[in-house]
């Protein structure tokens, strides 16, 4: 993970619609393979991979390979957890306690 200030990390993450889309899908789905993630985000595979690589460098997602399948999920990083809660907010409100 890069040595960034909290503000720089937020700006880097939220400065891209693609990264926000990826985090939203991961917040809703949990763990997703790269191809499905690209489809659900409406991004090309290459663009998705680039964003996922950057999110991984920042420590915000975990990536693991199972055979030929690449699986991505939101990490336990404090910013990832907060963003997941924000991105799921409206759904949680509708579901109730």
N, C-alpha and C positions, 0 to 999 in steps of 0.2 A: 504494500500500500504506500502511496506517495505521502510525503510529509507536507500536508496542506493545512491551512487554518480551517476552522469550521465554516467560516463565511465562503472561502474559496471552494470548499467541497460542495456546499449548497449551490453556489453559482455554477460550478461545472456540471452538476447533476441536473439542475432545473433549467439550465441554459439550452437544452435540447429537447424538442418535442419527441424525437425518437426514443430517447432514454426514458422520458416520462411515460410514453406508451408501453415500453418494455416493462417498467416497474409496475404499471397498472395491471397488465396481464399477469405478471408473476404474483402480484398481491392477490388477485382473484383465483388463480389456478394453482398456486403453490409451485410445484416443479413442472417444467415444460421442456420439451426438446426444442432444439434450435429451429427446425423447419416449421413446427407448429407455431412457435413464438413469432417468427417472421410473418406467417399468414395472418395470425390474429392481430398483429400490430399494423398490418398493411404496408410492411416494409420489404425490401428485397432481402434475400438471404445474406448478401454481402454487407449491406447496411446494418442489418441486425447483428451480425457477427462483430462488426466494428464497434457498435455501441456496447454489446455485451463485453467485449474485450476491455473497453474503457471502464465500464462499471466494475469489472473484476479487478482491474488495476487500482481502482479507488476503494476496493474492499466492500462494495455494496451488493455484489451478487457472488454466489458460489457456483462453480462450473465443475461438473464431473463427467467423465466419459464411461459409458457402459458399452463395451464393444465398439460399434461404429456410431452409436447414438450419443449425442452431447446433451446433457441435462443441465438446466439452469434453474436456480432458485434464489430468492432474496436471502442475503446473509443476515447474521445477527448483529451487524454493525448498528450502533444507535441511530444513525440517520436513516438507514434502511427500514428499521422498525418503525420510526416515526412516519416516514413516507408511506409505508404500507398501511398504517392506521389512517392517515389522511386520505389515501386513495380509496380505502374501503369505507370511509366515513358515511356517505349517503346510504350505502347498502346496510350498514349496521344500524343506522337510525330507523330505516324501514322495518328491519327485522325486530327491533325492540329488544328489551333485556331478556 
